[in-house]
Amino acid sequence: QNMLEELLIHKPDDPIQYMINHLKENNDDAPRICVLGPPASGKTTVAMWLCKHLDAIPISQETLLFKEILALTKEAKAYKERKQKIPNALWANLIQERLSNVDCIKQGWILEGFPENQEQAWMLQSSGIIPRHVVVLYAPDMVLIERNSGKRLDPVTEEVYHTTFDWPSDPLVQRRLVKPEGLSEQEMSEKLLEYHRNFPEVFQIYRKVLKLINADQPSMDVLSQVLTYVQTRHRSAAPFTPRILFCGPPGSGKSLQAALIAQKYRVVNICCGQLLKEAVADKTKLGELVKPYIDNGYP
Protein backbone atom coordinates (compact mmCIF):
# COMPACT_ATOMS: atom_id res chain seq x y z
CA GLN A 1 0.00 0.00 0.00
CA ASN A 2 2.83 2.39 0.85
CA MET A 3 4.54 1.61 -2.46
CA LEU A 4 1.30 2.35 -4.33
CA GLU A 5 0.99 5.69 -2.52
CA GLU A 6 4.56 6.58 -3.49
CA LEU A 7 3.88 5.69 -7.13
CA LEU A 8 0.79 7.89 -7.25
CA ILE A 9 2.61 10.83 -5.65
CA HIS A 10 5.90 10.74 -7.55
CA LYS A 11 4.69 9.33 -10.91
CA PRO A 12 8.13 7.97 -11.94
CA ASP A 13 9.05 7.55 -15.63
CA ASP A 14 10.04 3.93 -14.94
CA PRO A 15 7.51 2.50 -12.44
CA ILE A 16 9.06 -1.00 -12.40
CA GLN A 17 12.53 0.25 -11.50
CA TYR A 18 10.99 2.63 -8.96
CA MET A 19 9.22 -0.30 -7.24
CA ILE A 20 12.43 -2.36 -7.25
CA ASN A 21 14.36 0.51 -5.63
CA HIS A 22 11.54 1.04 -3.12
CA LEU A 23 11.66 -2.60 -2.02
CA LYS A 24 15.47 -2.45 -1.67
CA GLU A 25 15.66 0.82 0.23
CA ASN A 26 12.46 1.23 2.23
CA ASN A 27 11.29 -0.38 5.44
CA ASP A 28 7.50 -0.35 5.18
CA ASP A 29 7.21 -1.58 8.78
CA ALA A 30 9.11 1.41 10.18
CA PRO A 31 6.96 3.78 12.28
CA ARG A 32 5.72 6.98 10.64
CA ILE A 33 3.95 8.85 13.42
CA CYS A 34 2.80 12.43 14.03
CA VAL A 35 2.24 13.56 17.62
CA LEU A 36 -0.01 16.62 17.72
CA GLY A 37 -1.81 18.62 20.37
CA PRO A 38 -2.11 22.04 22.00
CA PRO A 39 0.80 23.66 23.90
CA ALA A 40 1.72 21.89 27.17
CA SER A 41 -0.30 18.78 26.29
CA GLY A 42 2.78 16.54 26.58
CA LYS A 43 3.77 16.14 22.93
CA THR A 44 7.51 16.20 23.65
CA THR A 45 7.25 13.64 26.44
CA VAL A 46 5.17 11.27 24.30
CA ALA A 47 7.37 11.71 21.22
CA MET A 48 10.63 11.09 23.11
CA TRP A 49 9.17 8.03 24.84
CA LEU A 50 7.99 6.60 21.52
CA CYS A 51 11.42 7.19 19.97
CA LYS A 52 13.10 5.25 22.77
CA HIS A 53 10.54 2.45 22.68
CA LEU A 54 10.40 2.08 18.88
CA ASP A 55 14.01 3.10 18.13
CA ALA A 56 12.69 5.78 15.79
CA ILE A 57 14.18 9.17 14.85
CA PRO A 58 12.72 12.23 16.65
CA ILE A 59 11.83 15.16 14.40
CA SER A 60 10.56 18.50 15.67
CA GLN A 61 10.86 22.16 14.78
CA GLU A 62 13.56 22.53 17.45
CA THR A 63 15.67 19.61 16.18
CA LEU A 64 15.41 20.83 12.59
CA LEU A 65 16.61 24.32 13.53
CA PHE A 66 19.26 23.62 16.15
CA LYS A 67 20.44 20.00 15.84
CA GLU A 68 20.42 19.25 12.13
CA ILE A 69 22.73 20.52 9.39
CA LEU A 70 20.43 20.70 6.39
CA ALA A 71 20.55 22.73 3.20
CA LEU A 72 17.65 24.94 4.32
CA THR A 73 18.57 25.25 8.02
CA LYS A 74 20.42 28.55 7.58
CA GLU A 75 17.47 30.12 5.74
CA ALA A 76 15.02 28.99 8.45
CA LYS A 77 17.28 30.28 11.23
CA ALA A 78 17.43 33.66 9.53
CA TYR A 79 13.65 33.99 9.87
CA LYS A 80 13.93 32.95 13.52
CA GLU A 81 16.63 35.52 14.26
CA ARG A 82 14.54 38.26 12.68
CA LYS A 83 11.62 37.06 14.85
CA GLN A 84 9.61 36.38 11.72
CA LYS A 85 7.30 33.44 11.15
CA ILE A 86 8.96 30.67 9.13
CA PRO A 87 6.90 30.03 5.95
CA ASN A 88 4.94 26.80 5.77
CA ALA A 89 6.65 25.82 2.51
CA LEU A 90 10.08 26.15 4.13
CA TRP A 91 9.03 23.95 7.06
CA ALA A 92 7.66 21.32 4.68
CA ASN A 93 10.88 21.32 2.64
CA LEU A 94 13.00 21.03 5.79
CA ILE A 95 10.96 18.06 6.99
CA GLN A 96 11.05 16.40 3.57
CA GLU A 97 14.83 16.78 3.41
CA ARG A 98 15.30 15.30 6.89
CA LEU A 99 12.89 12.39 6.38
CA SER A 100 14.63 11.42 3.14
CA ASN A 101 17.81 10.54 5.09
CA VAL A 102 18.68 6.87 5.47
CA ASP A 103 18.14 6.72 9.25
CA CYS A 104 14.54 7.91 8.95
CA ILE A 105 13.85 5.50 6.08
CA LYS A 106 15.26 2.49 7.93
CA GLN A 107 14.24 3.25 11.53
CA GLY A 108 11.12 5.34 11.00
CA TRP A 109 10.31 8.73 12.47
CA ILE A 110 8.22 10.51 15.10
CA LEU A 111 7.21 14.01 13.95
CA GLU A 112 6.28 16.21 16.90
CA GLY A 113 4.00 19.23 16.67
CA PHE A 114 3.68 19.34 12.90
CA PRO A 115 1.52 19.96 10.90
CA GLU A 116 -0.14 22.79 12.80
CA ASN A 117 -2.66 23.77 10.13
CA GLN A 118 -4.34 22.64 6.94
CA GLU A 119 -1.80 24.21 4.58
CA GLN A 120 1.11 22.47 6.29
CA ALA A 121 -0.72 19.13 6.17
CA TRP A 122 -1.40 19.50 2.45
CA MET A 123 2.24 20.39 1.81
CA LEU A 124 3.40 17.27 3.63
CA GLN A 125 1.04 15.13 1.59
CA SER A 126 2.14 16.69 -1.70
CA SER A 127 5.75 15.88 -0.69
CA GLY A 128 4.83 12.23 -0.12
CA ILE A 129 5.00 12.47 3.68
CA ILE A 130 1.99 10.48 4.86
CA PRO A 131 1.97 9.30 8.49
CA ARG A 132 0.59 5.87 9.33
CA HIS A 133 -0.59 7.02 12.75
CA VAL A 134 -1.51 10.47 14.06
CA VAL A 135 -1.77 10.85 17.83
CA VAL A 136 -3.62 13.95 19.06
CA LEU A 137 -3.39 14.81 22.76
CA TYR A 138 -6.09 16.94 24.37
CA ALA A 139 -6.88 18.42 27.79
CA PRO A 140 -8.97 21.29 29.20
CA ASP A 141 -7.44 24.71 28.54
CA MET A 142 -7.15 25.52 32.26
CA VAL A 143 -5.14 22.34 32.81
CA LEU A 144 -2.82 23.25 29.93
CA ILE A 145 -2.29 26.79 31.25
CA GLU A 146 -1.37 25.38 34.68
CA ARG A 147 0.97 22.85 33.13
CA ASN A 148 2.73 25.55 31.14
CA SER A 149 3.61 27.51 34.29
CA GLY A 150 5.15 24.48 36.02
CA LYS A 151 7.14 23.05 33.11
CA ARG A 152 10.82 22.26 33.75
CA LEU A 153 13.51 21.05 31.35
CA ASP A 154 16.49 18.78 31.89
CA PRO A 155 19.26 20.41 29.75
CA VAL A 156 21.23 17.15 29.67
CA THR A 157 18.58 14.69 28.47
CA GLU A 158 16.13 17.33 27.19
CA GLU A 159 13.31 15.50 28.96
CA VAL A 160 10.42 17.62 30.16
CA TYR A 161 9.16 17.49 33.78
CA HIS A 162 6.57 19.34 35.82
CA THR A 163 6.67 20.72 39.35
CA THR A 164 3.29 19.17 40.18
CA PHE A 165 2.47 16.36 37.76
CA ASP A 166 5.82 14.78 36.87
CA TRP A 167 8.68 15.56 39.24
CA PRO A 168 11.83 13.39 38.90
CA SER A 169 12.83 11.20 41.84
CA ASP A 170 16.59 11.54 41.19
CA PRO A 171 18.03 14.46 43.26
CA LEU A 172 20.73 15.05 40.63
CA VAL A 173 18.10 15.54 37.94
CA GLN A 174 16.08 17.79 40.25
CA ARG A 175 19.05 20.12 40.79
CA ARG A 176 19.82 20.62 37.11
CA LEU A 177 16.26 21.31 35.97
CA VAL A 178 15.71 24.74 34.48
CA LYS A 179 12.61 26.71 33.61
CA PRO A 180 12.38 26.87 29.81
CA GLU A 181 11.61 30.00 27.90
CA GLY A 182 7.90 29.41 28.02
CA LEU A 183 4.85 31.45 27.19
CA SER A 184 3.15 33.95 29.45
CA GLU A 185 -0.44 33.19 30.41
CA GLN A 186 -1.66 35.70 27.81
CA GLU A 187 0.55 34.21 25.09
CA MET A 188 -0.55 30.73 26.10
CA SER A 189 -4.21 31.71 25.75
CA GLU A 190 -3.55 33.13 22.30
CA LYS A 191 -1.71 29.95 21.24
CA LEU A 192 -4.61 27.81 22.47
CA LEU A 193 -7.08 29.95 20.56
CA GLU A 194 -5.03 29.55 17.39
CA TYR A 195 -4.77 25.79 17.93
CA HIS A 196 -8.53 25.38 18.38
CA ARG A 197 -9.11 27.42 15.24
CA ASN A 198 -6.78 25.29 13.08
CA PHE A 199 -7.28 21.81 14.51
CA PRO A 200 -10.65 20.88 12.90
CA GLU A 201 -9.15 21.19 9.41
CA VAL A 202 -6.14 19.05 10.36
CA PHE A 203 -8.51 16.51 11.92
CA GLN A 204 -10.43 16.15 8.65
CA ILE A 205 -7.26 15.44 6.68
CA TYR A 206 -5.98 12.71 9.03
CA ARG A 207 -9.28 11.42 10.43
CA LYS A 208 -8.76 7.87 9.07
CA VAL A 209 -5.43 7.44 10.88
CA LEU A 210 -6.01 9.74 13.86
CA LYS A 211 -6.53 8.87 17.53
CA LEU A 212 -7.56 11.38 20.21
CA ILE A 213 -6.02 10.64 23.61
CA ASN A 214 -6.86 12.45 26.85
CA ALA A 215 -3.64 13.94 28.25
CA ASP A 216 -5.30 14.88 31.56
CA GLN A 217 -4.50 11.55 33.22
CA PRO A 218 -1.40 9.83 34.67
CA SER A 219 1.48 9.90 32.19
CA MET A 220 1.88 6.10 32.10
CA ASP A 221 -1.77 5.72 31.13
CA VAL A 222 -1.28 8.22 28.31
CA LEU A 223 1.87 6.45 27.07
CA SER A 224 0.21 3.04 27.26
CA GLN A 225 -2.74 4.19 25.15
CA VAL A 226 -0.44 5.86 22.63
CA LEU A 227 1.73 2.76 22.26
CA THR A 228 -1.30 0.49 21.87
CA TYR A 229 -2.58 2.67 19.06
CA VAL A 230 0.66 3.12 17.10
CA GLN A 231 1.27 -0.64 17.15
CA THR A 232 -2.06 -1.35 15.42
CA ARG A 233 -2.20 -1.89 11.68
CA HIS A 234 -4.89 -0.09 9.74
CA ARG A 235 -7.09 -2.28 7.60
CA SER A 236 -6.27 -1.96 3.93
CA ALA A 237 -9.00 -1.07 1.44
CA ALA A 238 -7.46 -3.48 -1.08
CA PRO A 239 -9.53 -6.53 -2.14
CA PHE A 240 -8.86 -9.70 -0.18
CA THR A 241 -10.19 -13.26 0.09
CA PRO A 242 -11.62 -14.00 3.55
CA ARG A 243 -10.72 -17.29 5.23
CA ILE A 244 -12.80 -17.96 8.34
CA LEU A 245 -12.61 -20.90 10.76
CA PHE A 246 -15.48 -21.62 13.18
CA CYS A 247 -14.61 -23.65 16.28
CA GLY A 248 -16.67 -24.62 19.30
CA PRO A 249 -18.22 -27.53 21.24
CA PRO A 250 -21.18 -29.55 19.87
CA GLY A 251 -24.39 -27.57 19.90
CA SER A 252 -22.68 -24.16 20.06
CA GLY A 253 -24.15 -23.02 16.75
CA LYS A 254 -21.17 -23.35 14.43
CA SER A 255 -23.22 -24.57 11.46
CA LEU A 256 -25.83 -21.82 11.78
CA GLN A 257 -23.25 -19.02 12.11
CA ALA A 258 -21.23 -20.38 9.20
CA ALA A 259 -24.32 -20.51 7.00
CA LEU A 260 -25.30 -16.94 7.93
CA ILE A 261 -21.79 -15.60 7.27
CA ALA A 262 -21.62 -17.45 3.93
CA GLN A 263 -24.97 -15.98 2.88
CA LYS A 264 -24.16 -12.41 3.96
CA TYR A 265 -20.66 -12.16 2.48
CA ARG A 266 -21.13 -14.61 -0.42
CA VAL A 267 -18.34 -16.94 0.60
CA VAL A 268 -18.24 -20.73 0.26
CA ASN A 269 -19.43 -22.64 3.32
CA ILE A 270 -17.36 -25.78 3.87
CA CYS A 271 -18.64 -28.14 6.59
CA CYS A 272 -16.15 -30.86 7.55
CA GLY A 273 -18.89 -33.23 8.74
CA GLN A 274 -20.80 -32.86 5.51
CA LEU A 275 -17.66 -33.49 3.46
CA LEU A 276 -17.02 -36.76 5.30
CA LYS A 277 -20.62 -37.91 4.86
CA GLU A 278 -20.42 -37.15 1.13
CA ALA A 279 -17.18 -39.14 0.89
CA VAL A 280 -18.88 -42.14 2.55
CA ALA A 281 -21.92 -41.84 0.26
CA ASP A 282 -19.69 -41.68 -2.85
CA LYS A 283 -17.77 -44.77 -1.61
CA THR A 284 -14.40 -43.14 -2.15
CA LYS A 285 -11.21 -44.49 -0.60
CA LEU A 286 -11.41 -41.78 2.06
CA GLY A 287 -15.08 -42.65 2.61
CA GLU A 288 -14.20 -46.31 3.21
CA LEU A 289 -11.62 -45.27 5.80
CA VAL A 290 -13.94 -42.99 7.77
CA LYS A 291 -17.17 -45.08 7.45
CA PRO A 292 -16.47 -47.29 10.52
CA TYR A 293 -15.95 -44.19 12.66
CA ILE A 294 -19.15 -42.53 11.45
CA ASP A 295 -21.20 -45.73 11.84
CA ASN A 296 -19.99 -46.13 15.44
CA GLY A 297 -20.45 -42.42 16.27
CA TYR A 298 -16.74 -41.81 16.85
CA PRO A 299 -15.15 -38.46 16.00
C-alpha positions as CSV (number, residue, x, y, z in Angstrom):
1,Q,0.0,0.0,0.0
2,N,2.8,2.4,0.8
3,M,4.5,1.6,-2.5
4,L,1.3,2.4,-4.3
5,E,1.0,5.7,-2.5
6,E,4.6,6.6,-3.5
7,L,3.9,5.7,-7.1
8,L,0.8,7.9,-7.3
9,I,2.6,10.8,-5.6
10,H,5.9,10.7,-7.5
11,K,4.7,9.3,-10.9
12,P,8.1,8.0,-11.9
13,D,9.0,7.6,-15.6
14,D,10.0,3.9,-14.9
15,P,7.5,2.5,-12.4
16,I,9.1,-1.0,-12.4
17,Q,12.5,0.3,-11.5
18,Y,11.0,2.6,-9.0
19,M,9.2,-0.3,-7.2
20,I,12.4,-2.4,-7.2
21,N,14.4,0.5,-5.6
22,H,11.5,1.0,-3.1
23,L,11.7,-2.6,-2.0
24,K,15.5,-2.5,-1.7
25,E,15.7,0.8,0.2
26,N,12.5,1.2,2.2
27,N,11.3,-0.4,5.4
28,D,7.5,-0.4,5.2
29,D,7.2,-1.6,8.8
30,A,9.1,1.4,10.2
31,P,7.0,3.8,12.3
32,R,5.7,7.0,10.6
33,I,3.9,8.8,13.4
34,C,2.8,12.4,14.0
35,V,2.2,13.6,17.6
36,L,0.0,16.6,17.7
37,G,-1.8,18.6,20.4
38,P,-2.1,22.0,22.0
39,P,0.8,23.7,23.9
40,A,1.7,21.9,27.2
41,S,-0.3,18.8,26.3
42,G,2.8,16.5,26.6
43,K,3.8,16.1,22.9
44,T,7.5,16.2,23.6
45,T,7.3,13.6,26.4
46,V,5.2,11.3,24.3
47,A,7.4,11.7,21.2
48,M,10.6,11.1,23.1
49,W,9.2,8.0,24.8
50,L,8.0,6.6,21.5
51,C,11.4,7.2,20.0
52,K,13.1,5.2,22.8
53,H,10.5,2.4,22.7
54,L,10.4,2.1,18.9
55,D,14.0,3.1,18.1
56,A,12.7,5.8,15.8
57,I,14.2,9.2,14.9
58,P,12.7,12.2,16.7
59,I,11.8,15.2,14.4
60,S,10.6,18.5,15.7
61,Q,10.9,22.2,14.8
62,E,13.6,22.5,17.4
63,T,15.7,19.6,16.2
64,L,15.4,20.8,12.6
65,L,16.6,24.3,13.5
66,F,19.3,23.6,16.2
67,K,20.4,20.0,15.8
68,E,20.4,19.3,12.1
69,I,22.7,20.5,9.4
70,L,20.4,20.7,6.4
71,A,20.5,22.7,3.2
72,L,17.7,24.9,4.3
73,T,18.6,25.3,8.0
74,K,20.4,28.5,7.6
75,E,17.5,30.1,5.7
76,A,15.0,29.0,8.4
77,K,17.3,30.3,11.2
78,A,17.4,33.7,9.5
79,Y,13.7,34.0,9.9
80,K,13.9,33.0,13.5
81,E,16.6,35.5,14.3
82,R,14.5,38.3,12.7
83,K,11.6,37.1,14.8
84,Q,9.6,36.4,11.7
85,K,7.3,33.4,11.1
86,I,9.0,30.7,9.1
87,P,6.9,30.0,6.0
88,N,4.9,26.8,5.8
89,A,6.6,25.8,2.5
90,L,10.1,26.2,4.1
91,W,9.0,24.0,7.1
92,A,7.7,21.3,4.7
93,N,10.9,21.3,2.6
94,L,13.0,21.0,5.8
95,I,11.0,18.1,7.0
96,Q,11.0,16.4,3.6
97,E,14.8,16.8,3.4
98,R,15.3,15.3,6.9
99,L,12.9,12.4,6.4
100,S,14.6,11.4,3.1
101,N,17.8,10.5,5.1
102,V,18.7,6.9,5.5
103,D,18.1,6.7,9.3
104,C,14.5,7.9,8.9
105,I,13.9,5.5,6.1
106,K,15.3,2.5,7.9
107,Q,14.2,3.3,11.5
108,G,11.1,5.3,11.0
109,W,10.3,8.7,12.5
110,I,8.2,10.5,15.1
111,L,7.2,14.0,14.0
112,E,6.3,16.2,16.9
113,G,4.0,19.2,16.7
114,F,3.7,19.3,12.9
115,P,1.5,20.0,10.9
116,E,-0.1,22.8,12.8
117,N,-2.7,23.8,10.1
118,Q,-4.3,22.6,6.9
119,E,-1.8,24.2,4.6
120,Q,1.1,22.5,6.3
121,A,-0.7,19.1,6.2
122,W,-1.4,19.5,2.5
123,M,2.2,20.4,1.8
124,L,3.4,17.3,3.6
125,Q,1.0,15.1,1.6
126,S,2.1,16.7,-1.7
127,S,5.7,15.9,-0.7
128,G,4.8,12.2,-0.1
129,I,5.0,12.5,3.7
130,I,2.0,10.5,4.9
131,P,2.0,9.3,8.5
132,R,0.6,5.9,9.3
133,H,-0.6,7.0,12.7
134,V,-1.5,10.5,14.1
135,V,-1.8,10.9,17.8
136,V,-3.6,13.9,19.1
137,L,-3.4,14.8,22.8
138,Y,-6.1,16.9,24.4
139,A,-6.9,18.4,27.8
140,P,-9.0,21.3,29.2
141,D,-7.4,24.7,28.5
142,M,-7.1,25.5,32.3
143,V,-5.1,22.3,32.8
144,L,-2.8,23.3,29.9
145,I,-2.3,26.8,31.2
146,E,-1.4,25.4,34.7
147,R,1.0,22.8,33.1
148,N,2.7,25.5,31.1
149,S,3.6,27.5,34.3
150,G,5.2,24.5,36.0
151,K,7.1,23.1,33.1
152,R,10.8,22.3,33.8
153,L,13.5,21.1,31.3
154,D,16.5,18.8,31.9
155,P,19.3,20.4,29.8
156,V,21.2,17.1,29.7
157,T,18.6,14.7,28.5
158,E,16.1,17.3,27.2
159,E,13.3,15.5,29.0
160,V,10.4,17.6,30.2
161,Y,9.2,17.5,33.8
162,H,6.6,19.3,35.8
163,T,6.7,20.7,39.4
164,T,3.3,19.2,40.2
165,F,2.5,16.4,37.8
166,D,5.8,14.8,36.9
167,W,8.7,15.6,39.2
168,P,11.8,13.4,38.9
169,S,12.8,11.2,41.8
170,D,16.6,11.5,41.2
171,P,18.0,14.5,43.3
172,L,20.7,15.0,40.6
173,V,18.1,15.5,37.9
174,Q,16.1,17.8,40.2
175,R,19.0,20.1,40.8
176,R,19.8,20.6,37.1
177,L,16.3,21.3,36.0
178,V,15.7,24.7,34.5
179,K,12.6,26.7,33.6
180,P,12.4,26.9,29.8
181,E,11.6,30.0,27.9
182,G,7.9,29.4,28.0
183,L,4.9,31.5,27.2
184,S,3.1,34.0,29.5
185,E,-0.4,33.2,30.4
186,Q,-1.7,35.7,27.8
187,E,0.6,34.2,25.1
188,M,-0.5,30.7,26.1
189,S,-4.2,31.7,25.8
190,E,-3.5,33.1,22.3
191,K,-1.7,30.0,21.2
192,L,-4.6,27.8,22.5
193,L,-7.1,30.0,20.6
194,E,-5.0,29.6,17.4
195,Y,-4.8,25.8,17.9
196,H,-8.5,25.4,18.4
197,R,-9.1,27.4,15.2
198,N,-6.8,25.3,13.1
199,F,-7.3,21.8,14.5
200,P,-10.7,20.9,12.9
201,E,-9.1,21.2,9.4
202,V,-6.1,19.0,10.4
203,F,-8.5,16.5,11.9
204,Q,-10.4,16.2,8.7
205,I,-7.3,15.4,6.7
206,Y,-6.0,12.7,9.0
207,R,-9.3,11.4,10.4
208,K,-8.8,7.9,9.1
209,V,-5.4,7.4,10.9
210,L,-6.0,9.7,13.9
211,K,-6.5,8.9,17.5
212,L,-7.6,11.4,20.2
213,I,-6.0,10.6,23.6
214,N,-6.9,12.4,26.9
215,A,-3.6,13.9,28.2
216,D,-5.3,14.9,31.6
217,Q,-4.5,11.5,33.2
218,P,-1.4,9.8,34.7
219,S,1.5,9.9,32.2
220,M,1.9,6.1,32.1
221,D,-1.8,5.7,31.1
222,V,-1.3,8.2,28.3
223,L,1.9,6.5,27.1
224,S,0.2,3.0,27.3
225,Q,-2.7,4.2,25.1
226,V,-0.4,5.9,22.6
227,L,1.7,2.8,22.3
228,T,-1.3,0.5,21.9
229,Y,-2.6,2.7,19.1
230,V,0.7,3.1,17.1
231,Q,1.3,-0.6,17.1
232,T,-2.1,-1.4,15.4
233,R,-2.2,-1.9,11.7
234,H,-4.9,-0.1,9.7
235,R,-7.1,-2.3,7.6
236,S,-6.3,-2.0,3.9
237,A,-9.0,-1.1,1.4
238,A,-7.5,-3.5,-1.1
239,P,-9.5,-6.5,-2.1
240,F,-8.9,-9.7,-0.2
241,T,-10.2,-13.3,0.1
242,P,-11.6,-14.0,3.5
243,R,-10.7,-17.3,5.2
244,I,-12.8,-18.0,8.3
245,L,-12.6,-20.9,10.8
246,F,-15.5,-21.6,13.2
247,C,-14.6,-23.7,16.3
248,G,-16.7,-24.6,19.3
249,P,-18.2,-27.5,21.2
250,P,-21.2,-29.5,19.9
251,G,-24.4,-27.6,19.9
252,S,-22.7,-24.2,20.1
253,G,-24.2,-23.0,16.8
254,K,-21.2,-23.3,14.4
255,S,-23.2,-24.6,11.5
256,L,-25.8,-21.8,11.8
257,Q,-23.3,-19.0,12.1
258,A,-21.2,-20.4,9.2
259,A,-24.3,-20.5,7.0
260,L,-25.3,-16.9,7.9
261,I,-21.8,-15.6,7.3
262,A,-21.6,-17.5,3.9
263,Q,-25.0,-16.0,2.9
264,K,-24.2,-12.4,4.0
265,Y,-20.7,-12.2,2.5
266,R,-21.1,-14.6,-0.4
267,V,-18.3,-16.9,0.6
268,V,-18.2,-20.7,0.3
269,N,-19.4,-22.6,3.3
270,I,-17.4,-25.8,3.9
271,C,-18.6,-28.1,6.6
272,C,-16.2,-30.9,7.6
273,G,-18.9,-33.2,8.7
274,Q,-20.8,-32.9,5.5
275,L,-17.7,-33.5,3.5
276,L,-17.0,-36.8,5.3
277,K,-20.6,-37.9,4.9
278,E,-20.4,-37.2,1.1
279,A,-17.2,-39.1,0.9
280,V,-18.9,-42.1,2.5
281,A,-21.9,-41.8,0.3
282,D,-19.7,-41.7,-2.8
283,K,-17.8,-44.8,-1.6
284,T,-14.4,-43.1,-2.2
285,K,-11.2,-44.5,-0.6
286,L,-11.4,-41.8,2.1
287,G,-15.1,-42.6,2.6
288,E,-14.2,-46.3,3.2
289,L,-11.6,-45.3,5.8
290,V,-13.9,-43.0,7.8
291,K,-17.2,-45.1,7.4
292,P,-16.5,-47.3,10.5
293,Y,-16.0,-44.2,12.7
294,I,-19.2,-42.5,11.5
295,D,-21.2,-45.7,11.8
296,N,-20.0,-46.1,15.4
297,G,-20.4,-42.4,16.3
298,Y,-16.7,-41.8,16.8
299,P,-15.1,-38.5,16.0
